[in-house]
Amino acid sequence: MLNQNQKTLVIIGGGYAGTSMVHSLKNQKNLKVILINKTPYHLAQTDIHKYLCDEMSFEQVAHDLNDFTRNNKAEFICSEVNDILFEDNKVLLKNEEIISYDYLTIATGSISFFPRQIKNINEYAADIKDIATLQDYKEKFFNLINTNRQNKNVVIVGGGLSGVEIALEMSRKLKNKHIKSDECQISLIEQLPNILPNMDPYLVSNTEKACNDLNVKRYHGAFVNEVKNNTVFLSDSQEVPFDLIFFVIGVTSEKLVSNENIEINIKNQIVVDPYLRIEQHKNVFAIGDIAQTIDEEGNFVLPTAQMAKLQAKLTAKNIINSIEEEPLLANNLKTKGLMIDLSGTNAVGLFLNLKVRGLIAYLLKRVVSKVHTRIFNY
């Protein structure tokens, strides 16, 4: 029987935030949930380094959103969004279909950042957060390391979390295949003085040790000026050769598809109020990487999968509260820690203010991943 009081929630984006929100609301009979995503898959981005090195299958990192929404009592639309008409409460899809909503959550995540000041960057601007690109680069990596020649080189530009996990996992793969560094060298370029900028010294020191143990060659303190003829040209005049290159310098958000005047920051993140709502439209929420959020100390919150999931659960609760005319809950969320894979069954992390490393840290990281991916297991 049709529920005359049923409200419609549209969620744009099938990443960590969007899928967590769908799952949180699966038993709400007074709410119709529609998930819109431009691809039919959810990508578990925290495990892409494992997939690149064939330590995880495609099915372990890419989850079908049609099956997911069907099993979570939601509707799925695979389409790009052309525009959002906030005043009219409507979403315009690429095929010109119009979706009306009572509540809207924007959870479109982030895309890889490619600095335009690097000469020729557009020729190498492949975003491995895109599933097709990820599959292509996995094939390129294995084709390269399986070729029978010397002096092969893989370069990872960006020494943040994704960069170090990819570099270390690839180096472990070479070691397991008995490929020496003079046959294939993994190099990591980070313009700041150390890898994992602005992270806890405990995480940095353990990750640096792992890089040394696995012969990851590191370049620090110089910018990438140009990429040309299979060579990276650094600002300190060093030249780094490559056969395969990954740019994981950082992320930015896709610009909001709306002609209306919504406040965004320099990274295209949407500025939200303490309840994760867009200031001008109280029935519209923005969560995950797309949202600019600030902690109690006034610092910008680092966009992570863990934070996206926490914000999704909070927003799900607030939408129910709004329907039931109950007070909303403010965003005072804090993450429980951070885990970094150091390749194989080695990891390091901070968990509830405890320092962990080795197998224990690895197992904790796998548990965190499974807590999320279990929502796709029926």
DOFI-286575 format. One line per 3 residues: number of its first residue (from 0); their letters; for each residue x, y, z of N, C-alpha, C. Coordinates in steps of 0.02 Angstrom, whole numbers, plus 50000, padded with zeros to 5 digits. Atoms other than C-alpha are relative to their C-alpha. Layout:
BEGIN
NUM = A = X Y Z X Y Z X Y Z; ...
//
This chain:
BEGIN
0 = MLN = 50042 49940 50000 50000 50000 50000 50044 50063 50000; 49962 49938 50004 50063 50172 49955 49994 50041 50064; 49998 49959 49940 50117 50275 50105 49993 50074 49979
3 = QNQ = 50012 49931 50021 50041 50448 50079 50048 50049 50033; 49954 49955 49964 50162 50523 50205 50073 49986 49985; 49931 50018 50015 50316 50446 50129 50037 50057 49967
6 = KTL = 49956 49949 50029 50457 50568 50091 50051 49967 49954; 49950 50025 50046 50585 50550 49953 50068 50031 50015; 49931 49979 49991 50771 50559 49987 50040 49979 49939
9 = VII = 49955 50014 50055 50890 50571 49840 50072 50008 50025; 49929 49998 49982 51074 50529 49871 50040 49998 49936; 49958 49998 50060 51198 50580 49737 50070 49977 50020
12 = GGG = 49933 50026 49985 51356 50474 49746 49998 49934 50035; 49999 50067 49973 51387 50290 49778 50065 49980 50032; 49938 50015 49965 51548 50304 49877 49987 49977 50071
15 = YAG = 50007 50022 49931 51577 50269 50061 49941 50035 50034; 50054 49962 49967 51458 50407 50118 49932 49979 49973; 50065 50015 50030 51317 50370 49996 49975 49930 50016
18 = TSM = 50021 50069 49987 51315 50181 50019 49986 49989 50074; 50012 50007 49928 51328 50194 50208 49933 50030 50020; 50064 49968 49985 51179 50311 50210 49941 49956 49976
21 = VHS = 50052 50045 50025 51074 50194 50102 49989 49942 50049; 50004 50057 49954 51114 50050 50219 49968 50020 50067; 50027 49977 49936 51072 50152 50374 49925 50011 49999
24 = LKN = 50071 49982 50006 50898 50193 50307 49957 49943 49971; 50034 50053 50037 50849 50024 50235 49933 49979 50031; 50061 50022 49967 50712 49993 50364 49951 50058 50014
27 = QKN = 50043 49942 49990 50632 50166 50358 49943 50000 49950; 50056 50007 50045 50460 50138 50285 49970 50068 49979; 50027 49934 50017 50418 50324 50285 50046 50040 49955
30 = LKV = 49950 49966 50042 50563 50363 50169 50016 49958 49939; 49979 50031 50063 50590 50319 49987 50070 50025 49984; 49931 49982 50011 50777 50317 49951 50020 49984 49928
33 = ILI = 49976 50007 50068 50849 50344 49777 50074 50016 49999; 49927 49989 50006 51037 50324 49749 50017 50011 49926; 49978 49984 50068 51112 50406 49593 50076 49997 49998
36 = NKT = 49928 50003 50008 51288 50362 49536 50015 49992 49926; 49986 50001 50072 51372 50382 49367 50030 49935 49976; 49979 50067 50019 51443 50205 49369 49960 49949 50040
39 = PYH = 50040 50050 49963 51359 50042 49423 50037 49967 50058; 49960 50031 49948 51495 50004 49551 50018 50049 50056; 49968 49965 49944 51552 50060 49723 50072 49973 50004
42 = LAQ = 49929 50019 49996 51743 50059 49732 50025 50009 50071; 49970 49996 49934 51825 50018 49899 50070 50029 49993; 49938 49966 50018 51961 50147 49876 50057 49987 50049
45 = TDI = 49947 50013 49951 52056 50103 50036 50038 49936 49985; 49966 50063 50017 52104 49937 49955 50026 49998 49929; 49981 50003 50071 52151 49989 49778 50073 49978 49990
48 = HKY = 49931 50022 50006 52337 49959 49811 50004 49924 50001; 50002 50073 49998 52295 49778 49852 49975 49972 49933; 50025 50022 50065 52196 49761 49690 50053 50010 49946
51 = LCD = 49948 49986 50050 52335 49842 49586 50054 49946 49998; 49946 50050 49995 52456 49709 49647 49973 49929 50004; 50032 50065 50004 52334 49564 49629 49996 49964 50068
54 = EMS = 50011 50028 49933 52316 49539 49817 49926 49998 50017; 50072 50004 49994 52129 49567 49802 49970 49997 49930; 50034 50006 50065 52009 49523 49662 49957 50061 49986
57 = FEQ = 50044 49945 50019 51899 49644 49567 49936 49999 50042; 50062 50006 49962 51747 49576 49660 50009 50022 50072; 49988 49978 49931 51829 49619 49827 50004 50075 50007
60 = VAH = 49994 49927 49995 51852 49803 49784 49945 50037 49962; 50054 49968 50038 51707 49838 49664 49935 49964 50013; 50062 50030 49978 51529 49809 49723 49941 50027 49959
63 = DLN = 50055 49983 50044 51373 49808 49614 49947 50040 50037; 50048 49956 49967 51258 49952 49660 49928 49980 49985; 50068 50025 50013 51106 49873 49577 49980 49949 50053
66 = DFT = 50013 50051 49949 51117 49722 49692 49996 50032 50070; 49997 49968 49934 51161 49832 49841 49936 50037 50017; 50060 49961 49986 51013 49949 49826 49938 49956 50004
69 = RNN = 50058 50046 49998 50891 49808 49790 49996 49965 50068; 49999 50035 49935 50945 49720 49950 49995 50048 50059; 50007 49951 49947 50936 49882 50049 49937 50043 49990
72 = KAE = 50067 49970 50008 50759 49927 49991 50003 50071 49973; 49993 49934 50031 50816 50075 49887 49997 49992 49924; 50000 49999 50073 50808 50124 49704 50068 50026 49976
75 = FIC = 49936 49978 50028 50965 50143 49598 49991 50027 49930; 49999 49971 50066 50988 50257 49448 50073 50011 49980; 49932 49992 50024 51150 50243 49350 50001 50055 49947
78 = SEV = 50002 49942 50044 51170 50415 49274 50043 50056 50028; 49968 49939 49977 51267 50576 49282 49946 50052 50014; 50046 49945 49984 51183 50729 49357 50020 50061 49961
81 = NDI = 49986 49940 50040 51170 50878 49242 49990 50065 50039; 50014 49939 49962 51098 51004 49365 49958 49983 50061; 50043 50004 49942 51019 51025 49535 49963 50066 50007
84 = LFE = 50042 49940 49992 50874 51146 49550 49977 50002 50073; 50014 50001 49929 50876 51179 49736 49933 50033 50018; 50062 49965 49984 50731 51301 49735 49938 49958 49983
87 = DNK = 50056 50042 50022 50621 51173 49647 50003 49929 50028; 49990 50068 49972 50687 51019 49741 50001 49947 49944; 49996 50047 50056 50733 50932 49578 50073 49989 49979
90 = VLL = 49935 50019 50028 50883 50840 49508 49990 49983 49926; 50004 50012 50072 50909 50842 49319 50056 49953 49979; 49952 50050 50021 50994 50688 49248 50023 50013 49928
93 = KNE = 49970 49991 50066 51101 50675 49091 49951 49982 49944; 50049 50020 50050 50960 50588 48997 49937 50043 50000; 50054 49950 49994 50847 50738 49040 49943 49978 50046
96 = EII = 50050 50020 49950 50749 50638 49168 50004 50046 50061; 50004 49956 49941 50693 50742 49318 49979 49959 50061; 50015 50035 49938 50696 50670 49494 49984 50052 50054
99 = SYD = 50020 49954 49946 50600 50762 49630 50018 49971 50068; 49981 50024 49934 50650 50753 49812 49969 50045 50054; 50015 49961 49940 50598 50808 49986 50065 50016 50037
102 = YLT = 49933 49991 49971 50776 50785 50050 50051 49978 49949; 49945 50015 50046 50939 50782 49954 50065 49994 50040; 49932 50006 49972 51111 50719 50007 50050 49997 49943
105 = IAT = 49947 50000 50050 51261 50763 49900 50061 49966 50030; 49944 50040 49974 51396 50633 49925 50043 49976 49942; 49966 50017 50063 51492 50640 49762 50074 49987 50007
108 = GSI = 49931 50019 49988 51662 50614 49843 50051 50047 49969; 49945 49960 50026 51823 50673 49766 50032 49966 49939; 49961 50026 50057 51932 50651 49612 50073 50019 50010
111 = SFF = 49929 49986 49993 52120 50649 49594 50016 50070 49973; 49980 49932 50017 52205 50818 49582 50062 49998 49956; 49944 49997 50046 52321 50855 49435 50019 50073 49990
114 = PRQ = 49981 49929 50003 52413 51022 49456 50016 50024 49930; 49991 49975 50068 52404 51123 49296 50068 50032 49988; 49935 49969 50010 52573 51203 49329 50053 49949 49978
117 = IKN = 49953 50051 50026 52658 51037 49286 49990 49994 49925; 50003 50002 50073 52698 51042 49101 49983 49928 49977; 50022 50062 50030 52612 50904 49000 49960 49955 50047
120 = INE = 50036 50041 49951 52513 50845 49151 49938 49966 49970; 50062 50028 50028 52357 50816 49046 50011 49934 49964; 49985 50062 50034 52444 50677 48951 50003 49941 50048
123 = YAA = 49992 50054 49950 52463 50579 49113 49947 50004 50055; 50051 49988 49948 52306 50633 49207 49949 49943 50000; 50043 50059 49995 52235 50459 49235 49982 49990 50073
126 = DIK = 50024 50004 49931 52128 50446 49392 49988 49928 50019; 50008 50071 49982 52150 50275 49472 49942 49989 50047; 50063 50008 49963 51995 50310 49577 49942 49983 49953
129 = DIA = 50048 50022 50050 51903 50274 49415 50012 49926 49986; 49992 50073 50004 51870 50086 49398 50033 49978 49936; 49970 50020 50064 51913 50072 49213 50074 50017 49998
132 = TLQ = 49929 49980 49998 52076 50168 49239 50039 49954 50047; 49967 50045 49952 52119 50060 49390 50014 49932 49968; 49990 50064 50034 52095 49901 49289 50055 50004 49947
135 = DYK = 49950 49989 50052 52200 49971 49147 50070 50004 50030; 49933 49991 49970 52344 50019 49263 50025 49936 50034; 49980 50065 49974 52344 49850 49347 50030 49958 49944
138 = EKF = 49975 50037 50057 52366 49769 49177 50067 50027 49977; 49936 49969 50020 52504 49893 49131 50056 49982 50048; 49948 50017 49951 52597 49857 49293 50025 49929 49991
141 = FNL = 49979 50070 50007 52598 49669 49269 50032 49987 49933; 49967 50006 50065 52640 49683 49084 50072 50024 50005; 49933 49972 49993 52789 49790 49133 50046 49954 50039
144 = INT = 49954 50040 49958 52860 49682 49272 50012 49931 49972; 49990 50066 50031 52838 49524 49168 50041 50003 49936; 49956 49994 50058 52941 49592 49023 50071 49984 50020
147 = NRQ = 49932 50024 49985 53115 49519 49014 50052 50050 49978; 49948 49951 50013 53224 49674 49016 50019 50036 50065; 49974 49965 49941 53327 49777 49138 49976 50072 50002
150 = NKN = 50010 49928 49993 53306 49954 49204 49928 50023 49987; 50070 49978 50003 53117 49961 49215 49986 50045 50060; 50013 49952 49947 53046 50102 49319 49926 50017 50007
153 = VVI = 50068 49978 49983 52880 50138 49405 50007 50060 50047; 49997 49940 49959 52857 50313 49476 49931 50016 50028; 50060 49977 49967 52726 50366 49602 50012 50071 50023
156 = VGG = 49993 49929 49981 52707 50555 49618 49947 50015 50054; 50043 49987 49944 52635 50597 49789 50013 49952 50057; 49981 50042 49944 52694 50533 49956 49951 50001 50057
159 = GLS = 50051 50005 49949 52530 50538 50048 49980 49928 50011; 50022 50067 49981 52430 50389 50108 49995 49953 49940; 50008 50043 50059 52383 50321 49936 50067 49986 49967
162 = GVE = 49936 50008 50033 52556 50350 49864 50045 49949 50034; 49955 50046 49965 52652 50257 49999 49972 49929 49999; 50029 50067 50001 52529 50111 50002 50010 49967 49933
165 = IAL = 49988 50028 50067 52544 50088 49813 50074 49983 49991; 49928 50012 50009 52734 50105 49814 50023 49939 50039; 49978 50056 49958 52757 49982 49957 49971 49933 49976
168 = EMS = 50031 50063 50023 52634 49852 49890 50033 49977 49935; 49967 50018 50062 52716 49858 49719 50071 49974 50014; 49933 50023 49984 52889 49840 49795 49999 49930 50031
171 = RKL = 50009 50068 49972 52829 49689 49895 49987 49950 49945; 50014 50045 50056 52762 49613 49735 50063 49983 49962; 49937 50013 50034 52931 49634 49651 50044 49953 50041
174 = KNK = 49960 50043 49957 53018 49555 49800 49975 49928 49998; 50028 50068 50002 52899 49406 49799 50012 49965 49934; 49986 50028 50065 52932 49382 49614 50074 49998 49985
177 = HIK = 49926 50002 50004 53121 49393 49645 50026 50047 49945; 49978 49948 50047 53136 49549 49537 50040 50052 50040; 49956 49955 49963 53283 49654 49598 49989 50072 49977
180 = SDE = 50011 49929 50015 53285 49844 49601 50037 50023 49938; 49967 49980 50062 53410 49852 49457 49962 49974 49939; 50043 50022 50054 53280 49759 49353 49938 50044 49996
183 = CQI = 50059 49955 49998 53131 49865 49409 50002 50040 50065; 49995 49956 49943 53140 50015 49525 49933 50036 50012; 50059 49962 49980 52991 50087 49620 50025 50065 50032
186 = SLI = 49980 49935 49973 53015 50274 49652 49940 50040 50023; 50054 49961 49970 52911 50389 49760 50024 50073 50006; 49982 49929 50001 52914 50579 49736 49952 50038 50045
189 = EQL = 50039 49958 49955 52854 50694 49876 50035 50067 50007; 49968 49934 50002 52887 50881 49864 50019 50026 50070; 49984 49978 49932 52888 50905 50054 50058 49958 50029
192 = PNI = 49940 50033 49975 53034 50849 50165 49991 49927 50019; 50010 50070 49983 52954 50684 50214 49934 49974 49972; 50063 50029 50022 52818 50563 50161 49947 50009 50054
195 = LPN = 50057 49992 49954 52646 50569 50243 50001 50068 50034; 49997 49933 49970 52650 50759 50268 49945 50012 50051; 50046 49980 49946 52567 50823 50428 49970 49941 50039
198 = MDP = 50024 50057 49961 52541 50648 50496 50045 49988 50060; 49965 50015 49938 52597 50580 50664 50070 49972 49987; 49932 50024 50011 52787 50551 50676 50008 49924 50006
201 = YLV = 49998 50073 49993 52756 50371 50730 49982 49967 49934; 50020 50027 50065 52666 50336 50566 50054 50013 49947; 49949 49981 50049 52799 50427 50465 50062 49956 50008
204 = SNT = 49938 50038 49989 52949 50338 50544 49993 49927 49981; 50011 50070 50017 52874 50164 50525 49991 49991 49925; 50009 50004 50072 52825 50199 50345 50066 50010 49964
207 = EKA = 49934 49989 50030 52998 50266 50303 50043 49937 50007; 49963 50063 49991 53075 50107 50376 49977 49947 49951; 50026 50048 50048 52960 50001 50268 50025 50016 49929
210 = CND = 49973 49980 50066 53014 50101 50114 50073 49980 49992; 49929 50019 50002 53197 50073 50156 50008 49925 49994; 49995 50073 50001 53171 49888 50187 49982 49971 49932
213 = LNV = 50023 50026 50064 53085 49866 50019 50030 50037 49940; 49962 49966 50054 53205 49977 49918 49957 50047 49958; 50036 49947 50034 53079 50111 49875 50045 50062 49998
216 = KRY = 49957 49942 50007 53183 50254 49807 49958 50063 50008; 50041 49941 49984 53122 50421 49876 50035 50064 49978; 49977 49934 50019 53140 50598 49810 49960 50051 50041
219 = HGA = 50033 49952 49957 53101 50740 49930 50023 50071 49987; 49981 49930 50000 53098 50928 49933 50005 50034 49933; 49998 49969 50066 53076 50962 49748 49932 49991 49965
222 = FVN = 50063 50003 50037 52925 51000 49639 50010 49965 49933; 50000 50025 50068 52881 50912 49478 49987 50058 49953; 50007 49945 50048 52908 51040 49341 49968 49979 49935
225 = EVK = 50020 50023 50067 52876 50936 49186 50003 49925 49996; 49998 50072 50016 52838 50761 49125 50004 49994 49924; 49990 50003 50072 52906 50722 48953 50047 49942 49983
228 = NNT = 49956 50053 50025 52982 50576 48856 50018 49949 50055; 49991 50050 49947 52958 50453 49000 50050 50022 50053; 49956 49972 49949 53051 50567 49119 49962 50053 50040
231 = VFL = 50026 49948 49955 52997 50670 49270 50056 50048 50014; 49949 49948 49989 53093 50834 49281 49982 50037 50064; 50012 49968 49935 53108 50900 49459 50031 50069 50003
234 = SDS = 49978 49930 49994 53136 51078 49516 50073 50007 50023; 49930 49999 49980 53308 51032 49587 50046 49971 49947; 49963 50023 50059 53365 50975 49414 50008 49924 49996
237 = QEV = 49997 50073 50006 53350 50790 49452 49950 49977 49947; 50043 50030 50050 53273 50680 49317 49986 49928 50020; 50021 50067 49977 53175 50523 49360 49967 49964 49941
240 = PFD = 50030 50036 50057 53143 50398 49219 49942 49956 50022; 50056 50045 49984 52983 50296 49211 49976 49964 49937; 50038 50037 50051 52894 50164 49109 49925 50004 50016
243 = LIF = 50069 49994 49977 52736 50182 49212 49999 50052 50056; 50003 49946 49950 52683 50333 49315 49930 50006 50029; 50063 49989 49965 52547 50362 49445 50004 50070 50032
246 = FVI = 50006 49936 49965 52493 50536 49502 49948 49992 50054; 50045 50003 49942 52418 50527 49677 50020 50057 50047; 49977 49940 49964 52461 50704 49732 49949 50021 50053
249 = GVT = 50052 49979 49954 52296 50735 49818 49933 49998 49965; 50067 50003 50029 52112 50757 49786 49968 50069 49999; 50045 49942 50002 51987 50890 49740 49930 49974 49989
252 = SEK = 50069 50022 50011 51799 50883 49725 49976 50023 49931; 50031 49979 50062 51701 50886 49564 49955 50059 50015; 50039 49939 49988 51620 51055 49547 49926 49984 50000
255 = LVS = 50072 50012 49992 51439 51056 49603 49963 50020 49937; 50037 49987 50062 51323 51042 49454 49936 50038 50015; 50059 49958 49990 51208 51187 49487 50016 50071 49980
258 = NEN = 49991 49930 50018 51184 51361 49421 49985 50047 50058; 50018 49959 49942 51127 51420 49592 50063 50017 50041; 49942 49974 49963 51243 51514 49709 50010 49963 50065
261 = IEI = 49985 50041 49941 51305 51381 49830 50073 50013 50019; 49932 49982 49978 51458 51423 49935 50046 49938 49998; 49950 50053 50004 51609 51315 49893 50069 50030 50014
264 = NIK = 49932 49976 49986 51793 51326 49942 50045 49989 49940; 49952 50003 50055 51951 51322 49836 50007 49929 49972; 49997 50070 50022 51942 51131 49826 49933 49975 49974
267 = NQI = 50067 50015 50024 51762 51138 49764 49958 49964 50052; 50041 50030 49947 51700 51072 49932 49943 50048 50018; 50058 49960 49981 51528 51130 49987 50005 50020 50073
270 = VVD = 49999 49975 49931 51524 51238 50143 49933 49982 50033; 50061 50024 49967 51400 51162 50267 49995 50030 50070; 50011 49976 49932 51324 51212 50434 50016 49944 50050
273 = PYL = 49982 50052 49950 51349 51115 50599 49960 49935 49993; 50040 50060 50010 51216 50991 50542 50013 49969 49931; 49979 50024 50066 51302 50959 50373 49949 50018 49946
276 = RIE = 50048 49976 50050 51167 51056 50280 50030 50059 49962; 49984 49940 50038 51190 51183 50143 49962 50059 50031; 50028 49945 49961 51158 51351 50225 49935 50026 49971
279 = QHK = 50059 49970 50031 51030 51414 50100 49942 49951 49992; 50052 50051 50014 50934 51249 50086 50002 49948 50055; 49997 50041 49940 50895 51161 50249 49979 49928 49989
282 = NVF = 50017 50069 50015 50832 51003 50164 50054 49966 49957; 49945 50026 50041 50998 50977 50073 50062 49992 50044; 49941 50016 49961 51147 50892 50156 50058 49985 49953
285 = AIG = 49940 50019 50037 51326 50871 50095 50046 49963 50049; 49960 50042 49955 51435 50732 50169 50058 49968 49962; 49942 50032 50029 51601 50646 50140 50049 50051 49973
288 = DIA = 49946 49958 50027 51742 50718 50035 49974 50065 49971; 50027 49940 50033 51626 50844 49950 49986 50056 50050; 50020 49951 49950 51589 50933 50115 50061 50029 50036
291 = QTI = 49949 49968 49958 51702 51060 50201 49975 49999 50072; 50019 50003 49929 51691 51018 50386 50058 50020 50044; 49950 49972 49954 51782 51094 50533 49990 49970 50069
294 = DEE = 50006 50031 49935 51822 51013 50700 49993 50052 50056; 50011 49955 49943 51803 51086 50876 50057 50049 50010; 49943 49954 49994 51977 51164 50866 50005 50049 49942
297 = GNF = 50000 49955 50057 51935 51254 50705 50042 49977 49941; 49960 50028 50055 52039 51140 50593 49955 49965 49950; 50036 50036 50052 51980 51070 50428 50007 49925 50012
300 = VLP = 50000 50072 49989 51932 50887 50445 50028 49965 49939; 49971 50039 50055 52037 50768 50340 49948 49953 49971; 50050 50045 50029 51922 50680 50216 50025 49928 49997
303 = TAQ = 49982 50071 49999 51932 50493 50249 49937 49958 49992; 50057 50045 50006 51821 50343 50217 49964 49993 50067; 50030 50007 49933 51794 50325 50405 49955 50060 50017
306 = MAK = 50040 49941 49986 51734 50505 50422 49938 50003 49956; 50058 50000 50045 51621 50488 50270 49945 49955 50027; 50049 50046 49973 51535 50338 50349 49967 50027 50063
309 = LQA = 50028 49970 49939 51513 50427 50516 49951 50056 49983; 50045 49946 50021 51437 50579 50429 49937 49973 49968; 50059 50031 50030 51320 50465 50331 49950 49978 50052
312 = KLT = 50045 50025 49947 51251 50386 50489 49968 50058 50038; 50027 49942 49966 51231 50556 50572 49945 50033 49957; 50049 49967 50045 51140 50628 50420 49938 49957 49992
315 = AKN = 50058 50044 50003 51027 50476 50407 49956 50012 50062; 50037 49987 49938 50977 50505 50589 49966 50068 49998; 50028 49933 50002 50950 50691 50559 49942 50006 49951
318 = IIN = 50057 49998 50046 50837 50662 50409 49938 49969 50033; 50056 50030 49963 50729 50546 50514 49974 50049 50053; 50021 49950 49950 50729 50677 50652 49960 50057 49969
321 = SIE = 50035 49946 50034 50676 50809 50528 49930 49980 49981; 50067 50025 50018 50531 50703 50465 49955 49996 50061; 50039 50008 49938 50477 50669 50643 49997 50063 50043
324 = EEP = 49999 49934 49967 50502 50852 50691 50035 49997 50068; 49957 50004 49942 50636 50809 50818 50062 50043 49989; 49939 49959 50009 50794 50914 50852 50054 49962 49962
327 = LLA = 49944 50031 50036 50943 50882 50739 50061 49995 50045; 49938 50011 49963 51109 50819 50803 50057 50035 49964; 49944 49963 50029 51262 50929 50775 50058 49953 49983
330 = NNL = 49943 50039 50022 51417 50864 50689 50060 50011 50047; 49941 49999 49956 51543 50830 50828 50038 49934 49994; 49972 50067 50012 51613 50673 50749 50076 50000 50004
333 = KTK = 49928 50010 49998 51787 50607 50779 50015 49929 49977; 49980 50066 50023 51877 50463 50695 50036 49963 50056; 49969 50041 49948 51946 50319 50797 50074 49988 49987
336 = GLM = 49930 50010 50014 52115 50320 50713 50014 49995 49926; 49979 50005 50070 52210 50287 50552 50047 49941 49993; 49958 50057 50014 52287 50130 50480 50032 50007 49931
339 = IDL = 49965 49996 50063 52417 50122 50342 50029 49932 49983; 49970 50062 50023 52460 49965 50244 50073 50012 49981; 49929 49996 50017 52648 49938 50232 50021 49943 49955
342 = SGT = 49993 50056 50047 52627 49792 50109 49996 49934 50036; 50006 50066 49972 52594 49609 50136 49953 50000 50060; 50039 50000 49938 52532 49579 50313 50030 50047 50052
345 = NAV = 49969 49950 49957 52624 49729 50383 49961 50065 49995; 50035 49935 50000 52540 49892 50434 50021 50038 50062; 49987 49958 49942 52553 50035 50557 49939 50045 50010
348 = GLF = 50058 49957 49989 52421 50141 50640 49994 50028 50069; 50021 49972 49936 52345 50241 50779 49927 49982 50009; 50068 50023 49989 52189 50164 50853 49980 50014 50072
351 = LNL = 50022 49979 49933 52098 50244 51000 50060 50023 50042; 49940 49971 49969 52261 50336 51041 50054 49949 50016; 49948 50052 49992 52358 50172 51042 50041 49994 49937
354 = KVR = 49956 50010 50056 52509 50146 50930 50005 49925 49986; 49998 50071 50019 52501 49981 50835 50039 49992 49935; 49964 50014 50062 52608 49902 50701 50006 49925 49988
357 = GLI = 49991 50070 50017 52647 49740 50613 49935 49965 49985; 50058 50042 50015 52520 49599 50600 49937 50025 50035; 50058 49975 49963 52406 49672 50734 49968 50059 49963
360 = AYL = 50026 49943 50037 52389 49835 50637 49969 49978 49934; 50027 50026 50062 52362 49739 50476 49930 49970 50010; 50064 50032 49987 52222 49636 50552 49946 50051 50019
363 = LKR = 50047 49947 49984 52140 49792 50625 49976 50036 49937; 50019 49966 50062 52143 49874 50453 49952 49957 49959; 50045 50045 50037 52063 49721 50374 49931 49998 50032
366 = VVS = 50065 49999 49966 51927 49721 50507 49962 50063 49982; 50032 49937 50018 51891 49905 50471 49972 49996 49929; 50023 50007 50070 51878 49865 50284 49939 49955 49997
369 = KVH = 50055 50048 50003 51763 49717 50315 49937 50027 50032; 50058 49969 49969 51649 49818 50428 49961 50039 49947; 50034 49964 50054 51612 49924 50274 49974 49951 49947
372 = TRI = 50020 50041 50057 51610 49790 50138 49947 49948 50018; 50052 50049 49982 51495 49676 50238 49930 50025 49981; 50066 49975 50020 51350 49791 50189 49984 49979 49929
375 = FNY = 50012 50024 50069 51373 49721 50012 49992 49925 49997; 50007 50073 49997 51364 49539 50069 49930 49982 50023; 50070 50013 49984 51189 49469 50067 49990 49926 50017
//
